[in-house]
Amino acid sequence: MRKFTLEVSEQNFSLVWRSLNALEENLLKVIDEYEDDPDSELAAFAGNDLVYLRLYKDELEKSAKDAVFSESAFSLNDEVLE
């Protein structure tokens, strides 16, 4: 696996965190919508993506906490970070 290092501010991390949470919500909606449809594989594909996304979020959260980002960086509300 290739790796790279990216420096982000707490504000930019918050934007990424919110986006990942929005993607997670969308994947859950797809799973709910298509899980009972025997002709569709969308729920299975979304489920796989959801697993990878949650694993990535766990790793990202640990890195952010190691960087001593405040709890407000993980907030999902629309307030502006300062």
ABEGO torsion letter per residue (X at the ends): XBBBBBBBBAAAAAAAAAAAAAAAAAAAAAAAAAAABAABAAAAAAAAAAAAAAAAAAAAAAAAAAAGBBAAAABABABBBX
